[in-house]
Amino acid sequence: LPGHARRLALWMARRARANALRPGRTSPLKPGRAPGAPKRPTHDVHDILGDVHYFAREALKPPDTS
């Protein structure tokens, strides 16, 4: 887990530097459905995978300061 956190932090730092020069990808997460998620969930684990993907996207959003 610490290795994944370090990789995400490095990716976000590179993204911030690169976006200053030219806009690019805005999220480390795959757009759309979670990786490995089928179009029609057939098991409970597919629902959990979708929920976790949603929470990961929410965690990466900037905080609402209004």
C-alpha positions as CSV (number, residue, x, y, z in Angstrom):
1,L,0.0,0.0,0.0
2,P,2.8,2.5,0.7
3,G,4.2,1.9,-2.8
4,H,0.8,2.6,-4.4
5,A,0.5,5.8,-2.4
6,R,4.0,6.9,-3.4
7,R,3.2,6.1,-7.1
8,L,0.0,8.1,-6.9
9,A,1.8,11.1,-5.3
10,L,4.5,11.1,-8.0
11,W,1.8,10.8,-10.7
12,M,-0.1,13.8,-9.3
13,A,3.1,15.9,-9.0
14,R,4.0,15.1,-12.6
15,R,0.5,15.9,-13.7
16,A,0.5,19.3,-12.0
17,R,3.8,20.2,-13.7
18,A,2.7,19.0,-17.1
19,N,-0.7,20.7,-16.9
20,A,1.1,24.0,-16.3
21,L,2.5,23.5,-19.8
22,R,-0.3,21.8,-21.6
23,P,-3.6,20.3,-20.4
24,G,-3.7,16.5,-20.2
25,R,-5.2,13.7,-18.3
26,T,-6.9,14.9,-15.2
27,S,-7.3,11.7,-13.1
28,P,-5.2,8.6,-12.4
29,L,-8.4,6.6,-12.6
30,K,-9.8,5.0,-15.8
31,P,-12.8,6.9,-17.1
32,G,-16.1,5.1,-17.1
33,R,-16.7,1.8,-15.3
34,A,-14.3,0.3,-12.9
35,P,-11.6,-1.9,-14.5
36,G,-12.9,-5.4,-14.6
37,A,-16.5,-4.4,-14.0
38,P,-19.0,-6.0,-16.4
39,K,-21.8,-4.1,-18.0
40,R,-24.4,-6.1,-16.1
41,P,-23.3,-7.1,-12.6
42,T,-23.9,-10.8,-11.9
43,H,-22.3,-11.1,-8.4
44,D,-22.3,-9.0,-5.3
45,V,-18.5,-8.3,-5.8
46,H,-19.3,-6.4,-9.0
47,D,-21.5,-4.0,-7.0
48,I,-18.8,-3.5,-4.4
49,L,-16.3,-2.9,-7.1
50,G,-18.5,-0.1,-8.5
51,D,-18.9,1.4,-5.1
52,V,-15.2,1.4,-4.4
53,H,-14.5,3.0,-7.8
54,Y,-17.1,5.7,-7.0
55,F,-15.5,6.5,-3.6
56,A,-12.0,6.6,-5.2
57,R,-13.3,9.2,-7.7
58,E,-14.9,11.2,-4.9
59,A,-11.7,11.2,-2.9
60,L,-9.8,12.7,-5.8
61,K,-12.2,15.6,-6.2
62,P,-11.1,19.0,-4.8
63,P,-12.9,19.9,-1.6
64,D,-16.0,22.1,-1.8
65,T,-15.0,25.4,-0.1
66,S,-18.2,27.3,-0.8
